[in-house]
């Protein structure tokens, strides 16, 4: 078993129209980001996982336009953020 973590930028999400926007357009518009860069409270999710003795993989999803969001920068940022909440 494994879990996927993906964050959402609230400002961009509020512009989203599910009746007309494609998944590709949401990615290109910057709705999605890595954990710690959006509005999702991952510390609460981690707490639930820890309470249930989860010890599997956490997959970080970073569906972003690489021309707008440097993949290495965001991967590194997500790693630091997750390490900080996983060790608390």
PyMOL Python script that loads the backbone (N, CA, C, O; Angstrom):
from pymol import cmd

cmd.read_pdbstr("""\
ATOM      1  N   UNK A   1       0.840  -1.169   0.000  1.00  0.00           N
ATOM      2  CA  UNK A   1       0.000   0.000   0.000  1.00  0.00           C
ATOM      3  C   UNK A   1       0.889   1.238   0.000  1.00  0.00           C
ATOM      4  O   UNK A   1       1.978   1.237   0.575  1.00  0.00           O
ATOM      5  N   UNK A   2       0.412   2.286  -0.649  1.00  0.00           N
ATOM      6  CA  UNK A   2       1.106   3.567  -0.609  1.00  0.00           C
ATOM      7  C   UNK A   2       0.070   4.686  -0.717  1.00  0.00           C
ATOM      8  O   UNK A   2      -1.076   4.450  -1.098  1.00  0.00           O
ATOM      9  N   UNK A   3       0.487   5.897  -0.379  1.00  0.00           N
ATOM     10  CA  UNK A   3      -0.392   7.062  -0.481  1.00  0.00           C
ATOM     11  C   UNK A   3       0.245   8.089  -1.406  1.00  0.00           C
ATOM     12  O   UNK A   3       1.465   8.129  -1.567  1.00  0.00           O
ATOM     13  N   UNK A   4      -0.591   8.908  -2.002  1.00  0.00           N
ATOM     14  CA  UNK A   4      -0.137   9.994  -2.869  1.00  0.00           C
ATOM     15  C   UNK A   4      -0.470  11.322  -2.198  1.00  0.00           C
ATOM     16  O   UNK A   4      -1.581  11.517  -1.705  1.00  0.00           O
ATOM     17  N   UNK A   5       0.495  12.227  -2.184  1.00  0.00           N
ATOM     18  CA  UNK A   5       0.286  13.577  -1.661  1.00  0.00           C
ATOM     19  C   UNK A   5       0.420  14.566  -2.813  1.00  0.00           C
ATOM     20  O   UNK A   5       1.416  14.569  -3.537  1.00  0.00           O
ATOM     21  N   UNK A   6      -0.593  15.396  -2.965  1.00  0.00           N
ATOM     22  CA  UNK A   6      -0.578  16.474  -3.955  1.00  0.00           C
ATOM     23  C   UNK A   6      -1.277  17.660  -3.308  1.00  0.00           C
ATOM     24  O   UNK A   6      -2.312  17.488  -2.664  1.00  0.00           O
ATOM     25  N   UNK A   7      -0.737  18.839  -3.464  1.00  0.00           N
ATOM     26  CA  UNK A   7      -1.339  20.023  -2.869  1.00  0.00           C
ATOM     27  C   UNK A   7      -2.075  20.823  -3.942  1.00  0.00           C
ATOM     28  O   UNK A   7      -1.948  20.563  -5.139  1.00  0.00           O
ATOM     29  N   UNK A   8      -2.843  21.800  -3.478  1.00  0.00           N
ATOM     30  CA  UNK A   8      -3.667  22.625  -4.356  1.00  0.00           C
ATOM     31  C   UNK A   8      -3.478  24.087  -3.969  1.00  0.00           C
ATOM     32  O   UNK A   8      -3.481  24.437  -2.789  1.00  0.00           O
ATOM     33  N   UNK A   9      -3.316  24.926  -4.976  1.00  0.00           N
ATOM     34  CA  UNK A   9      -3.261  26.368  -4.735  1.00  0.00           C
ATOM     35  C   UNK A   9      -4.696  26.894  -4.742  1.00  0.00           C
ATOM     36  O   UNK A   9      -5.365  26.883  -5.776  1.00  0.00           O
ATOM     37  N   UNK A  10      -5.151  27.346  -3.601  1.00  0.00           N
ATOM     38  CA  UNK A  10      -6.557  27.731  -3.434  1.00  0.00           C
ATOM     39  C   UNK A  10      -6.975  28.836  -4.400  1.00  0.00           C
ATOM     40  O   UNK A  10      -8.065  28.784  -4.969  1.00  0.00           O
ATOM     41  N   UNK A  11      -6.122  29.825  -4.585  1.00  0.00           N
ATOM     42  CA  UNK A  11      -6.459  30.942  -5.476  1.00  0.00           C
ATOM     43  C   UNK A  11      -6.737  30.433  -6.888  1.00  0.00           C
ATOM     44  O   UNK A  11      -7.694  30.865  -7.531  1.00  0.00           O
ATOM     45  N   UNK A  12      -5.907  29.523  -7.365  1.00  0.00           N
ATOM     46  CA  UNK A  12      -6.101  28.962  -8.707  1.00  0.00           C
ATOM     47  C   UNK A  12      -7.297  28.010  -8.738  1.00  0.00           C
ATOM     48  O   UNK A  12      -8.044  27.972  -9.716  1.00  0.00           O
ATOM     49  N   UNK A  13      -7.471  27.247  -7.666  1.00  0.00           N
ATOM     50  CA  UNK A  13      -8.586  26.306  -7.608  1.00  0.00           C
ATOM     51  C   UNK A  13      -9.925  27.035  -7.670  1.00  0.00           C
ATOM     52  O   UNK A  13     -10.872  26.552  -8.291  1.00  0.00           O
ATOM     53  N   UNK A  14     -10.000  28.192  -7.029  1.00  0.00           N
ATOM     54  CA  UNK A  14     -11.248  28.953  -7.023  1.00  0.00           C
ATOM     55  C   UNK A  14     -11.635  29.447  -8.412  1.00  0.00           C
ATOM     56  O   UNK A  14     -12.795  29.792  -8.638  1.00  0.00           O
ATOM     57  N   UNK A  15     -10.692  29.488  -9.341  1.00  0.00           N
ATOM     58  CA  UNK A  15     -10.972  29.886 -10.729  1.00  0.00           C
ATOM     59  C   UNK A  15     -11.420  28.699 -11.580  1.00  0.00           C
ATOM     60  O   UNK A  15     -11.886  28.878 -12.705  1.00  0.00           O
ATOM     61  N   UNK A  16     -11.279  27.506 -11.049  1.00  0.00           N
ATOM     62  CA  UNK A  16     -11.543  26.266 -11.785  1.00  0.00           C
ATOM     63  C   UNK A  16     -13.026  26.097 -12.088  1.00  0.00           C
ATOM     64  O   UNK A  16     -13.872  26.310 -11.219  1.00  0.00           O
ATOM     65  N   UNK A  17     -13.338  25.713 -13.325  1.00  0.00           N
ATOM     66  CA  UNK A  17     -14.711  25.423 -13.752  1.00  0.00           C
ATOM     67  C   UNK A  17     -14.763  23.975 -14.222  1.00  0.00           C
ATOM     68  O   UNK A  17     -14.301  23.653 -15.317  1.00  0.00           O
ATOM     69  N   UNK A  18     -15.324  23.110 -13.393  1.00  0.00           N
ATOM     70  CA  UNK A  18     -15.324  21.677 -13.708  1.00  0.00           C
ATOM     71  C   UNK A  18     -16.130  21.339 -14.955  1.00  0.00           C
ATOM     72  O   UNK A  18     -15.957  20.263 -15.526  1.00  0.00           O
ATOM     73  N   UNK A  19     -16.997  22.229 -15.382  1.00  0.00           N
ATOM     74  CA  UNK A  19     -17.795  21.941 -16.572  1.00  0.00           C
ATOM     75  C   UNK A  19     -17.054  22.227 -17.868  1.00  0.00           C
ATOM     76  O   UNK A  19     -17.454  21.750 -18.930  1.00  0.00           O
ATOM     77  N   UNK A  20     -15.976  23.001 -17.792  1.00  0.00           N
ATOM     78  CA  UNK A  20     -15.284  23.346 -19.036  1.00  0.00           C
ATOM     79  C   UNK A  20     -13.768  23.172 -19.003  1.00  0.00           C
ATOM     80  O   UNK A  20     -13.148  23.059 -20.061  1.00  0.00           O
ATOM     81  N   UNK A  21     -13.157  23.146 -17.828  1.00  0.00           N
ATOM     82  CA  UNK A  21     -11.698  23.031 -17.750  1.00  0.00           C
ATOM     83  C   UNK A  21     -11.256  21.577 -17.824  1.00  0.00           C
ATOM     84  O   UNK A  21     -11.795  20.713 -17.133  1.00  0.00           O
ATOM     85  N   UNK A  22     -10.268  21.321 -18.671  1.00  0.00           N
ATOM     86  CA  UNK A  22      -9.698  19.973 -18.761  1.00  0.00           C
ATOM     87  C   UNK A  22      -8.639  19.797 -17.678  1.00  0.00           C
ATOM     88  O   UNK A  22      -8.170  20.770 -17.087  1.00  0.00           O
ATOM     89  N   UNK A  23      -8.274  18.551 -17.427  1.00  0.00           N
ATOM     90  CA  UNK A  23      -7.216  18.279 -16.457  1.00  0.00           C
ATOM     91  C   UNK A  23      -5.923  18.963 -16.891  1.00  0.00           C
ATOM     92  O   UNK A  23      -5.231  19.560 -16.066  1.00  0.00           O
ATOM     93  N   UNK A  24      -5.593  18.881 -18.178  1.00  0.00           N
ATOM     94  CA  UNK A  24      -4.377  19.522 -18.681  1.00  0.00           C
ATOM     95  C   UNK A  24      -4.402  21.019 -18.401  1.00  0.00           C
ATOM     96  O   UNK A  24      -3.395  21.587 -17.979  1.00  0.00           O
ATOM     97  N   UNK A  25      -5.533  21.657 -18.631  1.00  0.00           N
ATOM     98  CA  UNK A  25      -5.615  23.096 -18.371  1.00  0.00           C
ATOM     99  C   UNK A  25      -5.447  23.421 -16.894  1.00  0.00           C
ATOM    100  O   UNK A  25      -4.874  24.455 -16.550  1.00  0.00           O
ATOM    101  N   UNK A  26      -5.940  22.548 -16.015  1.00  0.00           N
ATOM    102  CA  UNK A  26      -5.747  22.805 -14.583  1.00  0.00           C
ATOM    103  C   UNK A  26      -4.274  22.696 -14.205  1.00  0.00           C
ATOM    104  O   UNK A  26      -3.775  23.470 -13.387  1.00  0.00           O
ATOM    105  N   UNK A  27      -3.586  21.736 -14.803  1.00  0.00           N
ATOM    106  CA  UNK A  27      -2.147  21.597 -14.551  1.00  0.00           C
ATOM    107  C   UNK A  27      -1.417  22.838 -15.051  1.00  0.00           C
ATOM    108  O   UNK A  27      -0.608  23.421 -14.329  1.00  0.00           O
ATOM    109  N   UNK A  28      -1.703  23.237 -16.278  1.00  0.00           N
ATOM    110  CA  UNK A  28      -1.017  24.384 -16.873  1.00  0.00           C
ATOM    111  C   UNK A  28      -1.338  25.693 -16.157  1.00  0.00           C
ATOM    112  O   UNK A  28      -0.520  26.613 -16.148  1.00  0.00           O
ATOM    113  N   UNK A  29      -2.521  25.779 -15.558  1.00  0.00           N
ATOM    114  CA  UNK A  29      -2.889  27.012 -14.854  1.00  0.00           C
ATOM    115  C   UNK A  29      -2.261  27.101 -13.469  1.00  0.00           C
ATOM    116  O   UNK A  29      -2.293  28.158 -12.838  1.00  0.00           O
ATOM    117  N   UNK A  30      -1.691  25.997 -12.994  1.00  0.00           N
ATOM    118  CA  UNK A  30      -0.991  26.030 -11.716  1.00  0.00           C
ATOM    119  C   UNK A  30      -1.837  25.676 -10.512  1.00  0.00           C
ATOM    120  O   UNK A  30      -1.492  26.044  -9.389  1.00  0.00           O
ATOM    121  N   UNK A  31      -2.940  24.968 -10.719  1.00  0.00           N
ATOM    122  CA  UNK A  31      -3.771  24.570  -9.573  1.00  0.00           C
ATOM    123  C   UNK A  31      -2.994  23.649  -8.636  1.00  0.00           C
ATOM    124  O   UNK A  31      -3.032  23.817  -7.417  1.00  0.00           O
ATOM    125  N   UNK A  32      -2.300  22.687  -9.205  1.00  0.00           N
ATOM    126  CA  UNK A  32      -1.626  21.677  -8.388  1.00  0.00           C
ATOM    127  C   UNK A  32      -0.205  22.091  -8.048  1.00  0.00           C
ATOM    128  O   UNK A  32       0.457  22.793  -8.813  1.00  0.00           O
ATOM    129  N   UNK A  33       0.245  21.646  -6.896  1.00  0.00           N
ATOM    130  CA  UNK A  33       1.612  21.902  -6.460  1.00  0.00           C
ATOM    131  C   UNK A  33       2.026  20.800  -5.486  1.00  0.00           C
ATOM    132  O   UNK A  33       1.261  19.871  -5.226  1.00  0.00           O
ATOM    133  N   UNK A  34       3.198  20.908  -4.972  1.00  0.00           N
ATOM    134  CA  UNK A  34       3.718  19.899  -4.046  1.00  0.00           C
ATOM    135  C   UNK A  34       3.248  20.205  -2.624  1.00  0.00           C
ATOM    136  O   UNK A  34       2.884  21.342  -2.324  1.00  0.00           O
ATOM    137  N   UNK A  35       3.254  19.205  -1.756  1.00  0.00           N
ATOM    138  CA  UNK A  35       2.879  19.430  -0.359  1.00  0.00           C
ATOM    139  C   UNK A  35       3.700  20.557   0.270  1.00  0.00           C
ATOM    140  O   UNK A  35       4.916  20.645   0.102  1.00  0.00           O
ATOM    141  N   UNK A  36       2.984  21.412   1.000  1.00  0.00           N
ATOM    142  CA  UNK A  36       3.639  22.531   1.666  1.00  0.00           C
ATOM    143  C   UNK A  36       3.565  23.825   0.895  1.00  0.00           C
ATOM    144  O   UNK A  36       3.885  24.885   1.433  1.00  0.00           O
ATOM    145  N   UNK A  37       3.146  23.760  -0.367  1.00  0.00           N
ATOM    146  CA  UNK A  37       3.080  24.956  -1.202  1.00  0.00           C
ATOM    147  C   UNK A  37       1.642  25.375  -1.482  1.00  0.00           C
ATOM    148  O   UNK A  37       1.409  26.352  -2.193  1.00  0.00           O
ATOM    149  N   UNK A  38       0.689  24.654  -0.937  1.00  0.00           N
ATOM    150  CA  UNK A  38      -0.718  24.945  -1.193  1.00  0.00           C
ATOM    151  C   UNK A  38      -1.503  25.044   0.101  1.00  0.00           C
ATOM    152  O   UNK A  38      -0.971  25.440   1.138  1.00  0.00           O
ATOM    153  N   UNK A  39      -2.782  24.677   0.028  1.00  0.00           N
ATOM    154  CA  UNK A  39      -3.686  24.901   1.163  1.00  0.00           C
ATOM    155  C   UNK A  39      -4.069  23.640   1.936  1.00  0.00           C
ATOM    156  O   UNK A  39      -4.830  23.734   2.899  1.00  0.00           O
ATOM    157  N   UNK A  40      -3.581  22.486   1.559  1.00  0.00           N
ATOM    158  CA  UNK A  40      -3.951  21.250   2.249  1.00  0.00           C
ATOM    159  C   UNK A  40      -3.119  21.087   3.519  1.00  0.00           C
ATOM    160  O   UNK A  40      -1.907  21.304   3.514  1.00  0.00           O
ATOM    161  N   UNK A  41      -3.788  20.702   4.602  1.00  0.00           N
ATOM    162  CA  UNK A  41      -3.129  20.496   5.897  1.00  0.00           C
ATOM    163  C   UNK A  41      -2.590  19.062   5.969  1.00  0.00           C
ATOM    164  O   UNK A  41      -3.278  18.156   6.439  1.00  0.00           O
ATOM    165  N   UNK A  42      -1.374  18.872   5.507  1.00  0.00           N
ATOM    166  CA  UNK A  42      -0.786  17.535   5.485  1.00  0.00           C
ATOM    167  C   UNK A  42      -0.386  17.046   6.868  1.00  0.00           C
ATOM    168  O   UNK A  42      -0.266  15.838   7.077  1.00  0.00           O
ATOM    169  N   UNK A  43      -0.177  17.948   7.815  1.00  0.00           N
ATOM    170  CA  UNK A  43       0.179  17.485   9.162  1.00  0.00           C
ATOM    171  C   UNK A  43      -0.963  16.670   9.765  1.00  0.00           C
ATOM    172  O   UNK A  43      -0.715  15.704  10.485  1.00  0.00           O
ATOM    173  N   UNK A  44      -2.198  17.043   9.484  1.00  0.00           N
ATOM    174  CA  UNK A  44      -3.346  16.262   9.968  1.00  0.00           C
ATOM    175  C   UNK A  44      -3.412  14.900   9.297  1.00  0.00           C
ATOM    176  O   UNK A  44      -3.745  13.902   9.936  1.00  0.00           O
ATOM    177  N   UNK A  45      -3.098  14.860   8.022  1.00  0.00           N
ATOM    178  CA  UNK A  45      -3.102  13.591   7.286  1.00  0.00           C
ATOM    179  C   UNK A  45      -1.999  12.682   7.808  1.00  0.00           C
ATOM    180  O   UNK A  45      -2.216  11.489   8.019  1.00  0.00           O
ATOM    181  N   UNK A  46      -0.816  13.249   8.017  1.00  0.00           N
ATOM    182  CA  UNK A  46       0.308  12.472   8.549  1.00  0.00           C
ATOM    183  C   UNK A  46      -0.035  11.932   9.932  1.00  0.00           C
ATOM    184  O   UNK A  46       0.294  10.790  10.251  1.00  0.00           O
ATOM    185  N   UNK A  47      -0.687  12.738  10.747  1.00  0.00           N
ATOM    186  CA  UNK A  47      -1.075  12.297  12.091  1.00  0.00           C
ATOM    187  C   UNK A  47      -1.985  11.070  12.015  1.00  0.00           C
ATOM    188  O   UNK A  47      -1.802  10.116  12.771  1.00  0.00           O
ATOM    189  N   UNK A  48      -2.951  11.090  11.118  1.00  0.00           N
ATOM    190  CA  UNK A  48      -3.854   9.942  10.950  1.00  0.00           C
ATOM    191  C   UNK A  48      -3.080   8.719  10.472  1.00  0.00           C
ATOM    192  O   UNK A  48      -3.311   7.609  10.952  1.00  0.00           O
ATOM    193  N   UNK A  49      -2.169   8.919   9.534  1.00  0.00           N
ATOM    194  CA  UNK A  49      -1.353   7.797   9.056  1.00  0.00           C
ATOM    195  C   UNK A  49      -0.527   7.207  10.199  1.00  0.00           C
ATOM    196  O   UNK A  49      -0.444   5.988  10.349  1.00  0.00           O
ATOM    197  N   UNK A  50       0.081   8.075  11.000  1.00  0.00           N
ATOM    198  CA  UNK A  50       0.899   7.598  12.117  1.00  0.00           C
ATOM    199  C   UNK A  50       0.054   6.889  13.171  1.00  0.00           C
ATOM    200  O   UNK A  50       0.489   5.883  13.732  1.00  0.00           O
ATOM    201  N   UNK A  51      -1.136   7.394  13.444  1.00  0.00           N
ATOM    202  CA  UNK A  51      -2.027   6.753  14.419  1.00  0.00           C
ATOM    203  C   UNK A  51      -2.428   5.350  13.968  1.00  0.00           C
ATOM    204  O   UNK A  51      -2.739   4.486  14.789  1.00  0.00           O
ATOM    205  N   UNK A  52      -2.417   5.138  12.660  1.00  0.00           N
ATOM    206  CA  UNK A  52      -2.773   3.833  12.106  1.00  0.00           C
ATOM    207  C   UNK A  52      -1.540   3.005  11.748  1.00  0.00           C
ATOM    208  O   UNK A  52      -1.636   2.005  11.037  1.00  0.00           O
ATOM    209  N   UNK A  53      -0.377   3.436  12.252  1.00  0.00           N
ATOM    210  CA  UNK A  53       0.894   2.719  12.101  1.00  0.00           C
ATOM    211  C   UNK A  53       1.274   2.496  10.635  1.00  0.00           C
ATOM    212  O   UNK A  53       1.835   1.461  10.275  1.00  0.00           O
ATOM    213  N   UNK A  54       0.958   3.482   9.803  1.00  0.00           N
ATOM    214  CA  UNK A  54       1.330   3.395   8.391  1.00  0.00           C
ATOM    215  C   UNK A  54       2.839   3.516   8.269  1.00  0.00           C
ATOM    216  O   UNK A  54       3.436   4.425   8.847  1.00  0.00           O
ATOM    217  N   UNK A  55       3.461   2.618   7.528  1.00  0.00           N
ATOM    218  CA  UNK A  55       4.914   2.698   7.330  1.00  0.00           C
ATOM    219  C   UNK A  55       5.289   2.465   5.872  1.00  0.00           C
ATOM    220  O   UNK A  55       6.392   2.006   5.572  1.00  0.00           O
ATOM    221  N   UNK A  56       4.372   2.781   4.976  1.00  0.00           N
ATOM    222  CA  UNK A  56       4.629   2.592   3.549  1.00  0.00           C
ATOM    223  C   UNK A  56       5.152   3.855   2.887  1.00  0.00           C
ATOM    224  O   UNK A  56       5.550   4.822   3.537  1.00  0.00           O
ATOM    225  N   UNK A  57       5.131   3.800   1.591  1.00  0.00           N
ATOM    226  CA  UNK A  57       5.621   4.906   0.778  1.00  0.00           C
ATOM    227  C   UNK A  57       4.633   6.070   0.779  1.00  0.00           C
ATOM    228  O   UNK A  57       3.420   5.882   0.868  1.00  0.00           O
ATOM    229  N   UNK A  58       5.188   7.278   0.677  1.00  0.00           N
ATOM    230  CA  UNK A  58       4.409   8.475   0.378  1.00  0.00           C
ATOM    231  C   UNK A  58       4.925   8.988  -0.960  1.00  0.00           C
ATOM    232  O   UNK A  58       6.088   9.373  -1.082  1.00  0.00           O
ATOM    233  N   UNK A  59       4.063   8.989  -1.946  1.00  0.00           N
ATOM    234  CA  UNK A  59       4.417   9.448  -3.288  1.00  0.00           C
ATOM    235  C   UNK A  59       4.023  10.916  -3.405  1.00  0.00           C
ATOM    236  O   UNK A  59       2.864  11.269  -3.188  1.00  0.00           O
ATOM    237  N   UNK A  60       4.976  11.764  -3.745  1.00  0.00           N
ATOM    238  CA  UNK A  60       4.699  13.187  -3.924  1.00  0.00           C
ATOM    239  C   UNK A  60       4.377  13.432  -5.390  1.00  0.00           C
ATOM    240  O   UNK A  60       5.176  13.130  -6.276  1.00  0.00           O
ATOM    241  N   UNK A  61       3.202  13.980  -5.629  1.00  0.00           N
ATOM    242  CA  UNK A  61       2.803  14.332  -6.988  1.00  0.00           C
ATOM    243  C   UNK A  61       3.060  15.813  -7.203  1.00  0.00           C
ATOM    244  O   UNK A  61       2.774  16.641  -6.339  1.00  0.00           O
ATOM    245  N   UNK A  62       3.597  16.126  -8.351  1.00  0.00           N
ATOM    246  CA  UNK A  62       3.930  17.516  -8.665  1.00  0.00           C
ATOM    247  C   UNK A  62       3.511  17.825 -10.093  1.00  0.00           C
ATOM    248  O   UNK A  62       4.346  18.087 -10.959  1.00  0.00           O
ATOM    249  N   UNK A  63       2.223  17.790 -10.322  1.00  0.00           N
ATOM    250  CA  UNK A  63       1.714  18.042 -11.670  1.00  0.00           C
ATOM    251  C   UNK A  63       1.702  19.541 -11.914  1.00  0.00           C
ATOM    252  O   UNK A  63       0.713  20.226 -11.650  1.00  0.00           O
ATOM    253  N   UNK A  64       2.827  20.034 -12.424  1.00  0.00           N
ATOM    254  CA  UNK A  64       2.995  21.453 -12.687  1.00  0.00           C
ATOM    255  C   UNK A  64       3.678  21.615 -14.033  1.00  0.00           C
ATOM    256  O   UNK A  64       4.353  20.707 -14.516  1.00  0.00           O
ATOM    257  N   UNK A  65       3.496  22.768 -14.623  1.00  0.00           N
ATOM    258  CA  UNK A  65       4.172  23.097 -15.871  1.00  0.00           C
ATOM    259  C   UNK A  65       5.645  23.348 -15.544  1.00  0.00           C
ATOM    260  O   UNK A  65       5.956  24.306 -14.836  1.00  0.00           O
ATOM    261  N   UNK A  66       6.562  22.508 -16.044  1.00  0.00           N
ATOM    262  CA  UNK A  66       7.979  22.676 -15.695  1.00  0.00           C
ATOM    263  C   UNK A  66       8.575  23.985 -16.207  1.00  0.00           C
ATOM    264  O   UNK A  66       9.629  24.407 -15.731  1.00  0.00           O
ATOM    265  N   UNK A  67       7.917  24.633 -17.168  1.00  0.00           N
ATOM    266  CA  UNK A  67       8.398  25.935 -17.622  1.00  0.00           C
ATOM    267  C   UNK A  67       8.085  27.033 -16.608  1.00  0.00           C
ATOM    268  O   UNK A  67       8.714  28.091 -16.620  1.00  0.00           O
ATOM    269  N   UNK A  68       7.112  26.779 -15.732  1.00  0.00           N
ATOM    270  CA  UNK A  68       6.728  27.761 -14.719  1.00  0.00           C
ATOM    271  C   UNK A  68       7.210  27.384 -13.323  1.00  0.00           C
ATOM    272  O   UNK A  68       7.400  28.252 -12.471  1.00  0.00           O
ATOM    273  N   UNK A  69       7.406  26.094 -13.092  1.00  0.00           N
ATOM    274  CA  UNK A  69       7.753  25.604 -11.755  1.00  0.00           C
ATOM    275  C   UNK A  69       8.911  24.619 -11.876  1.00  0.00           C
ATOM    276  O   UNK A  69       8.729  23.487 -12.324  1.00  0.00           O
ATOM    277  N   UNK A  70      10.088  25.050 -11.479  1.00  0.00           N
ATOM    278  CA  UNK A  70      11.285  24.211 -11.578  1.00  0.00           C
ATOM    279  C   UNK A  70      11.104  22.918 -10.782  1.00  0.00           C
ATOM    280  O   UNK A  70      10.936  22.964  -9.564  1.00  0.00           O
ATOM    281  N   UNK A  71      11.135  21.767 -11.455  1.00  0.00           N
ATOM    282  CA  UNK A  71      10.878  20.493 -10.780  1.00  0.00           C
ATOM    283  C   UNK A  71      11.814  20.211  -9.602  1.00  0.00           C
ATOM    284  O   UNK A  71      11.357  19.746  -8.558  1.00  0.00           O
ATOM    285  N   UNK A  72      13.106  20.482  -9.749  1.00  0.00           N
ATOM    286  CA  UNK A  72      14.044  20.208  -8.662  1.00  0.00           C
ATOM    287  C   UNK A  72      13.742  21.084  -7.448  1.00  0.00           C
ATOM    288  O   UNK A  72      13.751  20.606  -6.314  1.00  0.00           O
ATOM    289  N   UNK A  73      13.479  22.345  -7.687  1.00  0.00           N
ATOM    290  CA  UNK A  73      13.152  23.259  -6.582  1.00  0.00           C
ATOM    291  C   UNK A  73      11.930  22.764  -5.810  1.00  0.00           C
ATOM    292  O   UNK A  73      11.951  22.712  -4.580  1.00  0.00           O
ATOM    293  N   UNK A  74      10.875  22.403  -6.524  1.00  0.00           N
ATOM    294  CA  UNK A  74       9.645  21.983  -5.855  1.00  0.00           C
ATOM    295  C   UNK A  74       9.789  20.615  -5.201  1.00  0.00           C
ATOM    296  O   UNK A  74       9.205  20.377  -4.144  1.00  0.00           O
ATOM    297  N   UNK A  75      10.548  19.721  -5.801  1.00  0.00           N
ATOM    298  CA  UNK A  75      10.790  18.408  -5.178  1.00  0.00           C
ATOM    299  C   UNK A  75      11.568  18.578  -3.877  1.00  0.00           C
ATOM    300  O   UNK A  75      11.250  17.946  -2.870  1.00  0.00           O
ATOM    301  N   UNK A  76      12.580  19.426  -3.901  1.00  0.00           N
ATOM    302  CA  UNK A  76      13.382  19.689  -2.707  1.00  0.00           C
ATOM    303  C   UNK A  76      12.541  20.352  -1.619  1.00  0.00           C
ATOM    304  O   UNK A  76      12.635  19.994  -0.445  1.00  0.00           O
ATOM    305  N   UNK A  77      11.730  21.309  -2.015  1.00  0.00           N
ATOM    306  CA  UNK A  77      10.851  21.998  -1.075  1.00  0.00           C
ATOM    307  C   UNK A  77       9.875  21.024  -0.417  1.00  0.00           C
ATOM    308  O   UNK A  77       9.666  21.073   0.795  1.00  0.00           O
ATOM    309  N   UNK A  78       9.285  20.147  -1.211  1.00  0.00           N
ATOM    310  CA  UNK A  78       8.344  19.154  -0.677  1.00  0.00           C
ATOM    311  C   UNK A  78       9.048  18.205   0.283  1.00  0.00           C
ATOM    312  O   UNK A  78       8.498  17.848   1.325  1.00  0.00           O
ATOM    313  N   UNK A  79      10.249  17.802  -0.063  1.00  0.00           N
ATOM    314  CA  UNK A  79      10.992  16.892   0.813  1.00  0.00           C
ATOM    315  C   UNK A  79      11.257  17.535   2.168  1.00  0.00           C
ATOM    316  O   UNK A  79      11.050  16.907   3.207  1.00  0.00           O
ATOM    317  N   UNK A  80      11.710  18.776   2.161  1.00  0.00           N
ATOM    318  CA  UNK A  80      11.976  19.483   3.426  1.00  0.00           C
ATOM    319  C   UNK A  80      10.693  19.631   4.242  1.00  0.00           C
ATOM    320  O   UNK A  80      10.690  19.401   5.451  1.00  0.00           O
ATOM    321  N   UNK A  81       9.616  20.011   3.582  1.00  0.00           N
ATOM    322  CA  UNK A  81       8.340  20.188   4.281  1.00  0.00           C
ATOM    323  C   UNK A  81       7.873  18.872   4.895  1.00  0.00           C
ATOM    324  O   UNK A  81       7.521  18.827   6.074  1.00  0.00           O
ATOM    325  N   UNK A  82       7.868  17.805   4.104  1.00  0.00           N
ATOM    326  CA  UNK A  82       7.395  16.517   4.618  1.00  0.00           C
ATOM    327  C   UNK A  82       8.297  15.982   5.722  1.00  0.00           C
ATOM    328  O   UNK A  82       7.808  15.420   6.702  1.00  0.00           O
ATOM    329  N   UNK A  83       9.605  16.151   5.575  1.00  0.00           N
ATOM    330  CA  UNK A  83      10.508  15.724   6.653  1.00  0.00           C
ATOM    331  C   UNK A  83      10.187  16.455   7.951  1.00  0.00           C
ATOM    332  O   UNK A  83      10.254  15.867   9.031  1.00  0.00           O
ATOM    333  N   UNK A  84       9.839  17.731   7.848  1.00  0.00           N
ATOM    334  CA  UNK A  84       9.552  18.506   9.062  1.00  0.00           C
ATOM    335  C   UNK A  84       8.284  18.022   9.756  1.00  0.00           C
ATOM    336  O   UNK A  84       8.223  18.039  10.985  1.00  0.00           O
ATOM    337  N   UNK A  85       7.273  17.593   9.010  1.00  0.00           N
ATOM    338  CA  UNK A  85       6.048  17.137   9.674  1.00  0.00           C
ATOM    339  C   UNK A  85       6.086  15.648   9.999  1.00  0.00           C
ATOM    340  O   UNK A  85       5.360  15.195  10.884  1.00  0.00           O
ATOM    341  N   UNK A  86       6.910  14.887   9.307  1.00  0.00           N
ATOM    342  CA  UNK A  86       7.011  13.455   9.609  1.00  0.00           C
ATOM    343  C   UNK A  86       7.818  13.194  10.877  1.00  0.00           C
ATOM    344  O   UNK A  86       7.630  12.165  11.526  1.00  0.00           O
ATOM    345  N   UNK A  87       8.700  14.099  11.231  1.00  0.00           N
ATOM    346  CA  UNK A  87       9.548  13.900  12.405  1.00  0.00           C
ATOM    347  C   UNK A  87       8.951  14.509  13.667  1.00  0.00           C
ATOM    348  O   UNK A  87       9.521  14.364  14.748  1.00  0.00           O
ATOM    349  N   UNK A  88       7.824  15.179  13.549  1.00  0.00           N
ATOM    350  CA  UNK A  88       7.170  15.778  14.734  1.00  0.00           C
ATOM    351  C   UNK A  88       6.164  14.833  15.333  1.00  0.00           C
ATOM    352  O   UNK A  88       5.522  15.166  16.329  1.00  0.00           O
TER     353      UNK A  88
END
""", "prot")
cmd.dss("prot")
cmd.show_as("cartoon", "prot")
cmd.util.cbc("prot")
cmd.orient("prot")
